[in-house]
């Protein structure tokens, strides 16, 4: 048991700053671009992937 008779109310989480949000959006955009390129690469037929790898 705790020694406190009345528990403190839970602390509210602070909202992130605009700079943090902008940085997070930039990271997500970069990851989105990378994943789109990866998906596009995987959608190409197998023979084109082999041909591009050698070139």
GUZA-543896 format. One record per residue (C-alpha): x, z, y. Coordinates in Angstrom, 3 decimals, always signed. Layout:
N
[[X Z Y]]
...
# end
This chain:
55
[[+0.000 +0.000 +0.000]]
[[+1.067 -0.524 +3.547]]
[[+1.432 +2.183 +6.129]]
[[-0.669 +0.278 +8.644]]
[[-4.279 +1.273 +9.033]]
[[-5.190 -1.891 +10.877]]
[[-3.538 -5.105 +9.881]]
[[-2.331 -7.434 +12.580]]
[[-4.344 -10.619 +12.928]]
[[-2.513 -13.593 +11.446]]
[[-0.296 -15.462 +13.861]]
[[-1.489 -18.874 +14.883]]
[[+0.825 -21.746 +14.204]]
[[+2.291 -23.334 +17.289]]
[[+1.455 -26.939 +17.969]]
[[+4.487 -29.246 +17.751]]
[[+5.879 -30.609 +20.990]]
[[+5.321 -34.219 +22.001]]
[[+8.985 -35.006 +21.353]]
[[+8.676 -33.701 +17.797]]
[[+5.526 -35.749 +17.258]]
[[+7.186 -38.891 +18.647]]
[[+10.203 -38.369 +16.397]]
[[+7.956 -37.864 +13.382]]
[[+5.981 -41.021 +14.187]]
[[+9.236 -42.981 +14.516]]
[[+10.409 -41.713 +11.117]]
[[+7.086 -42.644 +9.528]]
[[+7.220 -46.113 +11.091]]
[[+10.735 -46.691 +9.712]]
[[+9.655 -45.540 +6.255]]
[[+6.567 -47.756 +6.447]]
[[+8.708 -50.796 +7.297]]
[[+11.100 -49.997 +4.450]]
[[+8.271 -49.582 +1.933]]
[[+6.557 -52.790 +3.053]]
[[+9.801 -54.716 +2.565]]
[[+10.236 -53.128 -0.864]]
[[+6.682 -54.048 -1.889]]
[[+7.147 -57.589 -0.598]]
[[+10.373 -57.875 -2.607]]
[[+8.623 -56.631 -5.754]]
[[+5.741 -59.076 -5.301]]
[[+8.054 -62.077 -5.511]]
[[+8.322 -63.715 -8.921]]
[[+11.164 -62.530 -11.137]]
[[+13.020 -65.840 -10.954]]
[[+13.062 -65.796 -7.148]]
[[+14.479 -62.263 -7.175]]
[[+17.315 -63.375 -9.453]]
[[+17.964 -66.463 -7.286]]
[[+18.081 -64.389 -4.068]]
[[+20.372 -61.789 -5.615]]
[[+22.997 -64.439 -6.424]]
[[+22.796 -66.061 -2.980]]
# end
